Amino acid sequence: MNYLFGYLAIGILVFLVVIGSPLLGERKESDFDQLMREADARLRKTWWDRLLAWIIVPLVAALIAVVAWPLVLFTLAKDKWWPREQPDTEEEEEFAVAREHLLQRRTIEEIEAAERVSDPLGAVPDLAFVHLNPAWAKFKENLRPDDELWSFSAPWKDWGGTELCEGYAIVRDREIGPWFIANRKLPSDPGD
C-alpha cells in the first residue's frame, strides 16, 4: 500500500510541476491569447460546456498524468539507453554521369546558343539557361584549357521514380569531372 501512495504522490508532484510551472512564471497575455479566451467564452454559453471545460477535462488530465507518469519516464529512458534498431535501408546512391551517358562533344558557344530562349515579348533575359545562368557561369569557371565539354542524358532513380537528367559534363584527362544539370524530366513512356 505504501508503494501505491508513493507512486501516486510522485504522479501528483509531476502533475503539479507541469501545471504550476507556467503559472509561477510572469507571463504577459498576448493579443492572440486574449482573442482565444474571448472566442472560448462565446462558445461556452451553457453550464454543461463550462463544467466540461473547468472541471471534467482538468480532472481527467490530472488523473492521466498521475497514473501514466512512469510510462513517460520509461519511454524517455528507453530512447536514451536502448535506441531503436534502424531497419536495413538501401544506401541512397548519388547521381553520377557515366561514360555511356555522354552524347556529343560540344563547345561553350554551341551550348549557349542551344540553351538560349527566344522570347519575342522580352520577358525572359537573353541569356543561356535563363535563371540558371549564374550557376552556368560558375560551372564554366571550372573549365581548364585542355578540358572537353560533353552533353549527357542520364536516367536517375530518386524517391521511387525515374527521371531523365540532361546537361553538360567536363571531361578532364579521360575522366568525367563536374557536371551541370540543365534539365530534368520524367520519361514520357515507361519504355523510355
C-alpha positions in Angstrom: 0.0 0.0 0.0 2.9 2.3 0.7 4.2 1.8 -2.8 0.8 2.8 -4.2 0.8 6.0 -2.1 4.4 6.8 -3.2 3.5 6.1 -6.8 0.5 8.4 -6.7 2.4 11.1 -4.7 5.1 11.2 -7.4 2.4 11.4 -10.0 0.7 14.3 -8.2 4.1 16.0 -7.9 4.8 15.6 -11.6 1.3 16.9 -12.4 1.8 20.0 -10.1 5.1 20.8 -11.6 3.8 20.5 -15.1 0.7 22.6 -14.4 2.3 25.0 -11.9 5.4 26.0 -13.8 3.6 28.2 -16.4 1.5 29.7 -13.6 4.5 30.7 -11.5 6.4 32.5 -14.2 5.5 36.0 -15.1 3.6 35.9 -18.3 2.1 38.7 -20.4 -1.0 37.8 -22.2 -0.7 38.3 -26.0 -3.4 39.6 -28.3 -3.8 36.0 -29.6 -4.4 34.7 -26.1 -7.0 37.4 -25.4 -8.8 36.6 -28.7 -8.8 32.9 -28.0 -10.2 33.5 -24.5 -13.0 35.7 -25.9 -13.8 33.1 -28.6 -13.8 30.4 -25.9 -16.1 32.4 -23.7 -18.6 32.8 -26.6 -18.6 29.1 -27.3 -19.1 28.1 -23.7 -22.6 29.6 -23.0 -24.2 26.6 -21.3 -23.5 25.3 -17.8 -22.5 21.9 -19.3 -19.8 23.5 -21.5 -18.4 25.4 -18.6 -18.5 22.3 -16.3 -16.7 20.3 -19.0 -14.0 23.0 -19.6 -13.3 23.9 -16.0 -13.8 20.7 -14.1 -14.1 17.5 -16.1 -11.3 18.0 -18.6 -8.8 19.1 -16.0 -9.7 16.2 -13.7 -9.3 13.7 -16.5 -5.9 15.3 -17.5 -4.8 15.1 -13.8 -5.8 11.5 -13.5 -4.0 10.5 -16.7 -0.9 12.5 -15.6 -0.9 10.9 -12.1 -1.3 7.4 -13.4 0.8 7.5 -16.6 3.9 9.4 -15.5 6.1 6.2 -15.3 5.3 5.4 -18.9 6.7 8.7 -20.0 9.8 8.2 -17.9 10.2 4.7 -19.3 9.8 5.9 -22.8 12.5 8.6 -22.3 14.9 6.2 -20.7 14.3 3.5 -23.4 15.0 6.0 -26.2 18.2 7.2 -24.4 19.7 3.9 -23.4 18.2 1.5 -25.9 17.9 3.2 -29.2 15.6 1.7 -31.8 17.2 -0.5 -34.3 17.2 1.1 -37.6 15.7 -1.0 -40.4 18.2 -2.0 -43.1 17.7 0.5 -45.7 19.4 0.8 -49.1 22.1 3.4 -49.1 20.9 6.1 -51.4 23.0 6.3 -54.5 24.4 9.6 -55.5 23.8 10.9 -59.0 26.8 10.4 -61.3 27.4 10.8 -65.0 28.9 7.6 -66.6 30.7 7.3 -69.9 27.7 5.7 -71.5 25.6 8.8 -70.7 27.8 11.1 -72.7 26.2 12.1 -76.1 28.2 14.6 -78.0 31.3 16.8 -77.6 30.2 20.5 -77.6 31.8 23.9 -77.3 30.7 26.7 -75.0 29.4 28.7 -77.9 27.3 25.8 -79.2 25.9 25.1 -75.7 25.0 28.7 -75.1 23.3 29.1 -78.5 21.3 25.9 -77.9 20.3 26.9 -74.4 19.2 30.4 -75.2 15.5 31.1 -75.0 14.0 33.2 -77.8 11.2 35.4 -76.3 9.7 37.9 -78.7 8.0 39.8 -75.8 11.3 40.3 -74.0 10.1 38.9 -70.7 13.0 36.5 -70.5 16.6 37.8 -70.4 18.7 36.9 -73.5 21.0 34.6 -71.5 21.9 31.0 -71.8 20.0 28.9 -69.3 18.0 32.0 -68.3 17.5 31.6 -64.5 20.3 29.0 -64.2 22.8 31.4 -65.9 24.7 32.3 -62.6 25.1 28.5 -62.0 26.3 28.1 -65.6 28.8 30.9 -65.2 30.2 29.2 -62.0 30.3 25.9 -63.8 32.4 27.4 -66.7 34.9 28.7 -64.1 35.9 25.0 -63.5 37.0 24.6 -67.2 40.7 24.2 -67.9 42.3 24.8 -71.3 42.6 21.0 -72.1 39.1 20.1 -70.8 36.3 18.9 -73.1 32.6 19.6 -72.7 30.1 16.8 -73.5 26.4 16.8 -73.4 24.8 13.9 -71.4 21.5 12.3 -70.8 21.3 10.1 -67.7 18.5 8.2 -66.0 18.2 8.8 -62.3 16.1 6.9 -59.8 15.1 9.1 -57.0 12.2 8.8 -54.5 10.9 5.7 -56.2 10.6 7.2 -59.6 12.9 7.6 -62.6 13.7 10.9 -64.2 16.0 11.8 -67.0 18.7 14.3 -66.2 20.2 16.2 -69.1 23.1 18.6 -69.1 26.8 19.1 -69.7 29.8 17.4 -68.2 33.5 18.3 -68.1 35.8 15.5 -69.3 39.3 16.0 -67.9 42.1 13.6 -68.7 39.6 11.0 -69.9 37.7 11.2 -66.6 34.3 12.7 -66.1 34.5 15.6 -63.8 32.0 18.2 -62.7 28.6 18.3 -64.5 25.8 20.8 -64.9 22.2 19.6 -65.0 20.3 21.8 -67.3 17.0 19.8 -67.4 15.2 17.1 -65.5 12.2 15.4 -66.9 10.0 12.4 -66.4 10.2 9.8 -69.2 7.0 10.1 -71.3 6.8 6.4 -71.9 7.7 3.6 -69.4 9.8 2.1 -72.2 12.0 5.2 -72.4 
